[in-house]
Amino acid sequence: MTQIDGDEPDAAGKPRRAPTDRVIKSLAMRCGGVCSYLNCTQALVMSKDEIDDGTVIGEMAHICGEKPNSNRFNPDLSVDERRALANLMFMCPNHHERIDKKENEQSYPVELLRKWKADHEARVDAAIRAAFNRVTFAELEEVAKAIVMGNVAASSHDFTVTDPEAKMARNEMTDASRPLLQMGLGAAAEVAGYLKSAARLDADFPERLSAAFKAEYLALWSEGVRGDDLFHALHAFASRRLSSPVLQAAGLAVLAYLFEACEVFEK
């Protein structure tokens, strides 16, 4: 799996962290775990069992190159902009190598790669939308139980609705995350019903689920993940098996419910 090389200082001289495995998996989730090269269907996320969250075997490819002299390098972009998910595509090793060969730079301009990325992610988004009508308690149970497999202890959480707009602003999220959040909130009633049912057998389960999300949220925050990238990374965390649209939909429903209904996002 390709990692971004090295850390560079920000404007204040502090070192920047390269994207972590969590962020890489969020990129994988956005492309459905499939290579984003036009018409390539290579699966790039492999899962060994029912609860494994996937082994990423694909590579991050830069639309605008990360380093000077790399293909499509744009000196006007900041380090953060070059490393942001908006500037990254998920590809199989062969196609990543192809677009980054110097002799191929003119064949793969920025505009073409951005179109491929947008079209590919739009197809994934449409698949998730279509899968929402197939989300049942079974899928919600699968993703929820996988989330709490880390044995996170229950803690006191306030399951009262607060203003999603304030949470979006506090977490530096933009309108790019809004459609996903609204999509997930469309299944909030199903998530609430599932958690109520689960609590009859395990009274602490909703609190442990919330605690697991909060632990992942704080870990991502400490790694410098913010805004829309944070939301996508948490969606990847919730969805576990990244290539299944119905589990992506279930994970998004749980994430959106917790976003609205408790203080997981009260950074």
C-alpha positions in Angstrom: 0.0 0.0 0.0 1.5 3.3 -1.0 2.0 5.9 1.8 2.7 9.5 1.3 6.4 10.1 1.9 7.6 12.2 4.8 6.1 14.9 6.9 6.5 18.6 6.0 6.1 21.5 8.4 3.0 23.7 8.3 3.0 27.5 8.2 3.9 27.6 11.9 6.8 25.2 11.5 5.0 22.3 13.1 5.4 18.9 11.4 2.4 17.6 9.5 1.3 14.0 9.6 1.0 11.9 6.5 -2.4 10.2 6.0 -2.9 7.3 8.4 -4.4 3.9 7.7 -7.8 5.3 8.9 -7.7 8.1 6.3 -6.6 5.7 3.5 -9.5 3.4 4.3 -11.9 6.4 4.1 -10.5 7.0 0.6 -11.1 3.4 -0.2 -14.7 3.7 1.1 -15.4 6.7 -1.1 -14.5 4.7 -4.2 -16.3 1.5 -3.1 -13.0 -0.4 -2.7 -12.5 -0.5 -6.5 -9.8 1.1 -8.7 -10.9 4.6 -9.9 -9.1 4.2 -13.3 -11.7 4.4 -16.0 -13.4 1.0 -16.5 -11.1 -0.8 -14.1 -13.0 -3.2 -11.8 -10.1 -4.4 -9.6 -11.2 -4.8 -6.0 -8.6 -3.1 -3.7 -10.0 -3.9 -0.2 -10.0 -7.5 1.0 -11.7 -8.8 4.1 -10.8 -12.0 5.9 -13.8 -12.5 8.0 -17.2 -11.2 9.1 -15.9 -8.4 11.4 -12.5 -7.5 9.8 -12.6 -4.0 8.5 -10.6 -4.8 5.4 -7.0 -5.0 4.3 -6.2 -2.2 1.8 -4.1 -3.4 -1.1 -4.7 -0.4 -3.3 -2.6 2.7 -3.6 -3.2 6.4 -3.2 -2.7 8.3 -6.4 -2.3 12.1 -6.5 -4.3 14.1 -9.0 -1.9 17.0 -8.5 1.5 15.6 -7.6 2.7 15.8 -4.1 6.3 16.6 -4.8 8.1 19.0 -7.2 8.8 17.3 -10.5 6.0 14.7 -10.0 3.3 14.5 -12.6 0.7 17.4 -12.4 2.5 19.1 -9.5 0.8 22.4 -8.7 3.0 24.8 -6.6 0.0 26.9 -5.7 -1.5 24.1 -3.6 -0.6 23.8 0.1 0.8 20.6 1.6 -2.6 20.0 3.2 -4.4 20.5 -0.1 -2.1 18.1 -1.9 -2.7 15.5 0.8 -6.4 16.0 1.1 -8.9 13.3 0.0 -10.1 15.7 -2.8 -6.7 15.4 -4.4 -6.4 11.6 -4.0 -7.7 8.7 -6.0 -7.6 5.1 -5.1 -6.0 2.9 -7.8 -4.6 -0.5 -8.4 -0.8 -0.5 -8.5 -0.7 -0.9 -12.3 -2.9 2.1 -13.1 -1.2 4.2 -10.4 2.1 3.5 -12.0 0.7 4.3 -15.4 -0.7 7.8 -14.6 2.5 8.7 -12.8 5.0 7.8 -15.5 6.6 11.0 -16.7 6.1 10.1 -20.3 2.3 9.7 -19.7 1.8 13.1 -18.0 0.1 14.7 -21.0 -2.2 11.7 -21.3 -3.6 12.1 -17.8 -4.2 15.8 -17.1 -5.7 17.1 -13.9 -9.1 17.7 -15.5 -9.4 14.1 -16.8 -8.4 12.6 -13.4 -10.8 14.8 -11.5 -13.6 13.8 -13.9 -12.8 10.1 -13.4 -12.8 10.6 -9.6 -16.1 12.5 -9.6 -17.8 10.0 -11.9 -16.5 7.0 -9.9 -17.5 8.4 -6.5 -20.9 9.4 -7.9 -21.6 5.8 -8.9 -20.6 4.6 -5.4 -22.9 7.3 -3.9 -25.7 6.1 -6.1 -25.1 2.5 -5.1 -25.3 3.4 -1.4 -28.5 5.4 -1.9 -30.0 2.4 -3.7 -28.9 0.1 -0.9 -30.7 2.0 1.8 -34.0 0.3 1.1 -32.2 -3.0 1.8 -30.9 -2.0 5.2 -32.6 -4.0 8.0 -31.9 -4.7 11.6 -29.5 -7.5 10.4 -27.2 -5.0 8.6 -27.4 -2.5 11.5 -26.5 -5.2 13.9 -23.6 -6.4 11.8 -22.0 -3.0 11.6 -22.8 -2.0 15.2 -21.4 -5.2 16.7 -18.3 -4.8 14.6 -17.8 -1.3 15.9 -17.9 -2.3 19.5 -15.7 -5.4 19.1 -12.8 -3.4 20.6 -14.5 -3.8 24.0 -14.8 -0.1 24.6 -16.3 0.5 28.0 -19.7 2.2 28.3 -19.6 5.8 29.5 -22.2 8.4 30.2 -23.5 9.9 27.0 -26.3 12.4 26.6 -28.6 11.0 23.9 -30.4 14.3 23.3 -30.8 15.9 19.9 -28.6 19.0 19.4 -28.2 21.2 16.4 -26.5 19.4 13.5 -25.5 22.7 11.9 -23.6 23.7 15.0 -21.8 20.4 15.0 -20.9 20.7 11.3 -19.4 24.1 11.9 -17.5 23.0 15.0 -16.0 20.1 13.1 -15.1 22.2 10.1 -17.5 20.2 7.8 -18.7 21.8 4.6 -21.7 21.2 2.3 -19.7 18.4 0.7 -20.7 16.2 3.7 -24.3 17.4 3.9 -25.8 15.0 1.3 -24.2 12.0 3.1 -25.4 13.2 6.5 -29.0 13.8 5.2 -28.9 10.4 3.5 -28.0 8.7 6.7 -30.5 10.7 8.8 -33.2 9.3 6.5 -32.7 6.0 8.3 -32.5 7.5 11.8 -35.8 6.0 12.9 -34.5 2.5 11.9 -31.3 3.0 13.9 -33.2 4.2 16.9 -35.5 1.2 16.7 -32.5 -1.2 16.4 -30.7 0.4 19.4 -33.9 0.2 21.5 -34.2 -3.5 20.6 -30.5 -4.2 21.3 -30.7 -2.5 24.7 -33.4 -5.0 25.8 -30.7 -7.7 25.6 -27.7 -5.6 26.5 -28.6 -2.4 28.4 -25.1 -0.8 27.9 -24.9 -1.5 24.1 -26.0 1.9 22.9 -23.5 3.6 25.2 -20.7 1.3 24.1 -21.5 2.0 20.5 -21.3 5.7 21.2 -18.1 5.3 23.2 -16.5 3.4 20.3 -17.3 6.1 17.9 -16.0 8.8 20.3 -12.7 6.9 20.7 -12.3 6.7 16.9 -13.3 10.4 16.5 -10.7 11.5 19.1 -8.0 9.3 17.5 -8.7 10.9 14.1 -8.8 14.4 15.6 -5.4 13.8 17.3 -4.0 12.8 13.9 -5.1 16.1 12.4 -8.1 14.8 10.4 -10.7 17.5 10.1 -13.9 18.6 8.3 -15.2 16.5 5.5 -12.2 14.1 5.6 -13.2 13.4 9.3 -16.7 12.6 8.3 -15.6 10.3 5.5 -13.0 8.6 7.8 -15.7 7.9 10.4 -18.0 6.5 7.7 -15.3 4.1 6.7 -14.9 3.1 10.3 -18.6 2.5 10.6 -18.9 0.6 7.3 -16.3 -2.0 8.0 -16.4 -4.1 4.8 -15.9 -1.3 2.4 -17.0 -2.9 -0.8 -20.6 -3.7 0.3 -23.1 -0.9 -0.5 -25.7 -2.2 1.9 -23.1 -2.2 4.8 -21.9 1.2 3.7 -25.5 2.4 3.9 -26.0 0.8 7.4 -22.7 2.3 8.6 -23.7 5.8 7.3 -27.1 5.4 9.1 -25.5 4.7 12.4 -22.9 7.5 11.9 -25.6 10.0 11.1 -27.8 9.0 14.0 -24.9 9.4 16.4 -24.0 12.7 14.8 -27.4 14.1 15.5 -28.5 12.3 18.6 -25.5 12.4 21.0 -22.3 14.2 21.9 -19.8 12.1 19.9 -19.1 15.2 17.7 -18.9 17.8 20.5 -15.1 18.4 20.1 
